[in-house]
Amino acid sequence: MGLISCLFLTLISAIACLTLPKLLSLILVPKNQQTAPLPIATTPQNTSSEAPSFL
């Protein structure tokens, strides 16, 4: 094999190693996780507008 073909194969394998895991994660993720609404956590808020006094 010549130098050009070795460089070409190295480039192709590097691109495949970088992109295949992302593509596989996009394909294999369950569809219900993507469309499920995120739960909104509600916390009770302090209704007092005064600053606490430590004196």
Phi and psi restraints in degrees (range 20) as a CNS / XPLOR table:
assign (resid 1 and name C) (resid 2 and name N)
       (resid 2 and name CA) (resid 2 and name C) 1.0 -84.4 20.0 2
assign (resid 2 and name N) (resid 2 and name CA)
       (resid 2 and name C) (resid 3 and name N) 1.0 172.0 20.0 2
assign (resid 2 and name C) (resid 3 and name N)
       (resid 3 and name CA) (resid 3 and name C) 1.0 -64.3 20.0 2
assign (resid 3 and name N) (resid 3 and name CA)
       (resid 3 and name C) (resid 4 and name N) 1.0 -38.1 20.0 2
assign (resid 3 and name C) (resid 4 and name N)
       (resid 4 and name CA) (resid 4 and name C) 1.0 -66.3 20.0 2
assign (resid 4 and name N) (resid 4 and name CA)
       (resid 4 and name C) (resid 5 and name N) 1.0 -42.4 20.0 2
assign (resid 4 and name C) (resid 5 and name N)
       (resid 5 and name CA) (resid 5 and name C) 1.0 -68.7 20.0 2
assign (resid 5 and name N) (resid 5 and name CA)
       (resid 5 and name C) (resid 6 and name N) 1.0 -34.0 20.0 2
assign (resid 5 and name C) (resid 6 and name N)
       (resid 6 and name CA) (resid 6 and name C) 1.0 -66.2 20.0 2
assign (resid 6 and name N) (resid 6 and name CA)
       (resid 6 and name C) (resid 7 and name N) 1.0 -42.3 20.0 2
assign (resid 6 and name C) (resid 7 and name N)
       (resid 7 and name CA) (resid 7 and name C) 1.0 -65.6 20.0 2
assign (resid 7 and name N) (resid 7 and name CA)
       (resid 7 and name C) (resid 8 and name N) 1.0 -38.6 20.0 2
assign (resid 7 and name C) (resid 8 and name N)
       (resid 8 and name CA) (resid 8 and name C) 1.0 -64.9 20.0 2
assign (resid 8 and name N) (resid 8 and name CA)
       (resid 8 and name C) (resid 9 and name N) 1.0 -45.0 20.0 2
assign (resid 8 and name C) (resid 9 and name N)
       (resid 9 and name CA) (resid 9 and name C) 1.0 -65.1 20.0 2
assign (resid 9 and name N) (resid 9 and name CA)
       (resid 9 and name C) (resid 10 and name N) 1.0 -36.9 20.0 2
assign (resid 9 and name C) (resid 10 and name N)
       (resid 10 and name CA) (resid 10 and name C) 1.0 -65.1 20.0 2
assign (resid 10 and name N) (resid 10 and name CA)
       (resid 10 and name C) (resid 11 and name N) 1.0 -42.1 20.0 2
assign (resid 10 and name C) (resid 11 and name N)
       (resid 11 and name CA) (resid 11 and name C) 1.0 -64.3 20.0 2
assign (resid 11 and name N) (resid 11 and name CA)
       (resid 11 and name C) (resid 12 and name N) 1.0 -43.6 20.0 2
assign (resid 11 and name C) (resid 12 and name N)
       (resid 12 and name CA) (resid 12 and name C) 1.0 -64.3 20.0 2
assign (resid 12 and name N) (resid 12 and name CA)
       (resid 12 and name C) (resid 13 and name N) 1.0 -42.6 20.0 2
assign (resid 12 and name C) (resid 13 and name N)
       (resid 13 and name CA) (resid 13 and name C) 1.0 -69.3 20.0 2
assign (resid 13 and name N) (resid 13 and name CA)
       (resid 13 and name C) (resid 14 and name N) 1.0 -34.9 20.0 2
assign (resid 13 and name C) (resid 14 and name N)
       (resid 14 and name CA) (resid 14 and name C) 1.0 -66.0 20.0 2
assign (resid 14 and name N) (resid 14 and name CA)
       (resid 14 and name C) (resid 15 and name N) 1.0 -42.0 20.0 2
assign (resid 14 and name C) (resid 15 and name N)
       (resid 15 and name CA) (resid 15 and name C) 1.0 -64.8 20.0 2
assign (resid 15 and name N) (resid 15 and name CA)
       (resid 15 and name C) (resid 16 and name N) 1.0 -40.8 20.0 2
assign (resid 15 and name C) (resid 16 and name N)
       (resid 16 and name CA) (resid 16 and name C) 1.0 -65.0 20.0 2
assign (resid 16 and name N) (resid 16 and name CA)
       (resid 16 and name C) (resid 17 and name N) 1.0 -41.0 20.0 2
assign (resid 16 and name C) (resid 17 and name N)
       (resid 17 and name CA) (resid 17 and name C) 1.0 -67.8 20.0 2
assign (resid 17 and name N) (resid 17 and name CA)
       (resid 17 and name C) (resid 18 and name N) 1.0 -30.4 20.0 2
assign (resid 17 and name C) (resid 18 and name N)
       (resid 18 and name CA) (resid 18 and name C) 1.0 -82.6 20.0 2
assign (resid 18 and name N) (resid 18 and name CA)
       (resid 18 and name C) (resid 19 and name N) 1.0 -31.4 20.0 2
assign (resid 18 and name C) (resid 19 and name N)
       (resid 19 and name CA) (resid 19 and name C) 1.0 -99.1 20.0 2
assign (resid 19 and name N) (resid 19 and name CA)
       (resid 19 and name C) (resid 20 and name N) 1.0 -28.0 20.0 2
assign (resid 19 and name C) (resid 20 and name N)
       (resid 20 and name CA) (resid 20 and name C) 1.0 -63.7 20.0 2
assign (resid 20 and name N) (resid 20 and name CA)
       (resid 20 and name C) (resid 21 and name N) 1.0 -42.1 20.0 2
assign (resid 20 and name C) (resid 21 and name N)
       (resid 21 and name CA) (resid 21 and name C) 1.0 -60.7 20.0 2
assign (resid 21 and name N) (resid 21 and name CA)
       (resid 21 and name C) (resid 22 and name N) 1.0 -39.3 20.0 2
assign (resid 21 and name C) (resid 22 and name N)
       (resid 22 and name CA) (resid 22 and name C) 1.0 -66.6 20.0 2
assign (resid 22 and name N) (resid 22 and name CA)
       (resid 22 and name C) (resid 23 and name N) 1.0 -43.5 20.0 2
assign (resid 22 and name C) (resid 23 and name N)
       (resid 23 and name CA) (resid 23 and name C) 1.0 -63.4 20.0 2
assign (resid 23 and name N) (resid 23 and name CA)
       (resid 23 and name C) (resid 24 and name N) 1.0 -41.5 20.0 2
assign (resid 23 and name C) (resid 24 and name N)
       (resid 24 and name CA) (resid 24 and name C) 1.0 -66.0 20.0 2
assign (resid 24 and name N) (resid 24 and name CA)
       (resid 24 and name C) (resid 25 and name N) 1.0 -38.5 20.0 2
assign (resid 24 and name C) (resid 25 and name N)
       (resid 25 and name CA) (resid 25 and name C) 1.0 -67.4 20.0 2
assign (resid 25 and name N) (resid 25 and name CA)
       (resid 25 and name C) (resid 26 and name N) 1.0 -35.0 20.0 2
assign (resid 25 and name C) (resid 26 and name N)
       (resid 26 and name CA) (resid 26 and name C) 1.0 -69.4 20.0 2
assign (resid 26 and name N) (resid 26 and name CA)
       (resid 26 and name C) (resid 27 and name N) 1.0 -35.7 20.0 2
assign (resid 26 and name C) (resid 27 and name N)
       (resid 27 and name CA) (resid 27 and name C) 1.0 -77.5 20.0 2
assign (resid 27 and name N) (resid 27 and name CA)
       (resid 27 and name C) (resid 28 and name N) 1.0 -41.0 20.0 2
assign (resid 27 and name C) (resid 28 and name N)
       (resid 28 and name CA) (resid 28 and name C) 1.0 -89.1 20.0 2
assign (resid 28 and name N) (resid 28 and name CA)
       (resid 28 and name C) (resid 29 and name N) 1.0 -5.9 20.0 2
assign (resid 28 and name C) (resid 29 and name N)
       (resid 29 and name CA) (resid 29 and name C) 1.0 -68.6 20.0 2
assign (resid 29 and name N) (resid 29 and name CA)
       (resid 29 and name C) (resid 30 and name N) 1.0 136.7 20.0 2
assign (resid 29 and name C) (resid 30 and name N)
       (resid 30 and name CA) (resid 30 and name C) 1.0 -62.9 20.0 2
assign (resid 30 and name N) (resid 30 and name CA)
       (resid 30 and name C) (resid 31 and name N) 1.0 141.4 20.0 2
assign (resid 30 and name C) (resid 31 and name N)
       (resid 31 and name CA) (resid 31 and name C) 1.0 -68.6 20.0 2
assign (resid 31 and name N) (resid 31 and name CA)
       (resid 31 and name C) (resid 32 and name N) 1.0 -28.7 20.0 2
assign (resid 31 and name C) (resid 32 and name N)
       (resid 32 and name CA) (resid 32 and name C) 1.0 -72.1 20.0 2
assign (resid 32 and name N) (resid 32 and name CA)
       (resid 32 and name C) (resid 33 and name N) 1.0 -21.8 20.0 2
assign (resid 32 and name C) (resid 33 and name N)
       (resid 33 and name CA) (resid 33 and name C) 1.0 -74.4 20.0 2
assign (resid 33 and name N) (resid 33 and name CA)
       (resid 33 and name C) (resid 34 and name N) 1.0 -30.9 20.0 2
assign (resid 33 and name C) (resid 34 and name N)
       (resid 34 and name CA) (resid 34 and name C) 1.0 -75.3 20.0 2
assign (resid 34 and name N) (resid 34 and name CA)
       (resid 34 and name C) (resid 35 and name N) 1.0 -34.9 20.0 2
assign (resid 34 and name C) (resid 35 and name N)
       (resid 35 and name CA) (resid 35 and name C) 1.0 -97.8 20.0 2
assign (resid 35 and name N) (resid 35 and name CA)
       (resid 35 and name C) (resid 36 and name N) 1.0 -8.5 20.0 2
assign (resid 35 and name C) (resid 36 and name N)
       (resid 36 and name CA) (resid 36 and name C) 1.0 -70.5 20.0 2
assign (resid 36 and name N) (resid 36 and name CA)
       (resid 36 and name C) (resid 37 and name N) 1.0 134.7 20.0 2
assign (resid 36 and name C) (resid 37 and name N)
       (resid 37 and name CA) (resid 37 and name C) 1.0 -72.3 20.0 2
assign (resid 37 and name N) (resid 37 and name CA)
       (resid 37 and name C) (resid 38 and name N) 1.0 146.7 20.0 2
assign (resid 37 and name C) (resid 38 and name N)
       (resid 38 and name CA) (resid 38 and name C) 1.0 -78.1 20.0 2
assign (resid 38 and name N) (resid 38 and name CA)
       (resid 38 and name C) (resid 39 and name N) 1.0 133.8 20.0 2
assign (resid 38 and name C) (resid 39 and name N)
       (resid 39 and name CA) (resid 39 and name C) 1.0 -70.0 20.0 2
assign (resid 39 and name N) (resid 39 and name CA)
       (resid 39 and name C) (resid 40 and name N) 1.0 139.2 20.0 2
assign (resid 39 and name C) (resid 40 and name N)
       (resid 40 and name CA) (resid 40 and name C) 1.0 -100.8 20.0 2
assign (resid 40 and name N) (resid 40 and name CA)
       (resid 40 and name C) (resid 41 and name N) 1.0 119.1 20.0 2
assign (resid 40 and name C) (resid 41 and name N)
       (resid 41 and name CA) (resid 41 and name C) 1.0 -84.2 20.0 2
assign (resid 41 and name N) (resid 41 and name CA)
       (resid 41 and name C) (resid 42 and name N) 1.0 127.9 20.0 2
assign (resid 41 and name C) (resid 42 and name N)
       (resid 42 and name CA) (resid 42 and name C) 1.0 -110.2 20.0 2
assign (resid 42 and name N) (resid 42 and name CA)
       (resid 42 and name C) (resid 43 and name N) 1.0 135.9 20.0 2
assign (resid 42 and name C) (resid 43 and name N)
       (resid 43 and name CA) (resid 43 and name C) 1.0 -122.1 20.0 2
assign (resid 43 and name N) (resid 43 and name CA)
       (resid 43 and name C) (resid 44 and name N) 1.0 144.6 20.0 2
assign (resid 43 and name C) (resid 44 and name N)
       (resid 44 and name CA) (resid 44 and name C) 1.0 -66.8 20.0 2
assign (resid 44 and name N) (resid 44 and name CA)
       (resid 44 and name C) (resid 45 and name N) 1.0 135.7 20.0 2
assign (resid 44 and name C) (resid 45 and name N)
       (resid 45 and name CA) (resid 45 and name C) 1.0 -100.7 20.0 2
assign (resid 45 and name N) (resid 45 and name CA)
       (resid 45 and name C) (resid 46 and name N) 1.0 150.2 20.0 2
assign (resid 45 and name C) (resid 46 and name N)
       (resid 46 and name CA) (resid 46 and name C) 1.0 -74.2 20.0 2
assign (resid 46 and name N) (resid 46 and name CA)
       (resid 46 and name C) (resid 47 and name N) 1.0 122.0 20.0 2
assign (resid 46 and name C) (resid 47 and name N)
       (resid 47 and name CA) (resid 47 and name C) 1.0 -86.1 20.0 2
assign (resid 47 and name N) (resid 47 and name CA)
       (resid 47 and name C) (resid 48 and name N) 1.0 -12.7 20.0 2
assign (resid 47 and name C) (resid 48 and name N)
       (resid 48 and name CA) (resid 48 and name C) 1.0 -78.9 20.0 2
assign (resid 48 and name N) (resid 48 and name CA)
       (resid 48 and name C) (resid 49 and name N) 1.0 130.8 20.0 2
assign (resid 48 and name C) (resid 49 and name N)
       (resid 49 and name CA) (resid 49 and name C) 1.0 -97.3 20.0 2
assign (resid 49 and name N) (resid 49 and name CA)
       (resid 49 and name C) (resid 50 and name N) 1.0 -2.1 20.0 2
assign (resid 49 and name C) (resid 50 and name N)
       (resid 50 and name CA) (resid 50 and name C) 1.0 -84.1 20.0 2
assign (resid 50 and name N) (resid 50 and name CA)
       (resid 50 and name C) (resid 51 and name N) 1.0 148.8 20.0 2
assign (resid 50 and name C) (resid 51 and name N)
       (resid 51 and name CA) (resid 51 and name C) 1.0 -79.5 20.0 2
assign (resid 51 and name N) (resid 51 and name CA)
       (resid 51 and name C) (resid 52 and name N) 1.0 143.4 20.0 2
assign (resid 51 and name C) (resid 52 and name N)
       (resid 52 and name CA) (resid 52 and name C) 1.0 -66.7 20.0 2
assign (resid 52 and name N) (resid 52 and name CA)
       (resid 52 and name C) (resid 53 and name N) 1.0 143.3 20.0 2
assign (resid 52 and name C) (resid 53 and name N)
       (resid 53 and name CA) (resid 53 and name C) 1.0 -103.0 20.0 2
assign (resid 53 and name N) (resid 53 and name CA)
       (resid 53 and name C) (resid 54 and name N) 1.0 125.0 20.0 2
assign (resid 53 and name C) (resid 54 and name N)
       (resid 54 and name CA) (resid 54 and name C) 1.0 -106.1 20.0 2
assign (resid 54 and name N) (resid 54 and name CA)
       (resid 54 and name C) (resid 55 and name N) 1.0 14.8 20.0 2
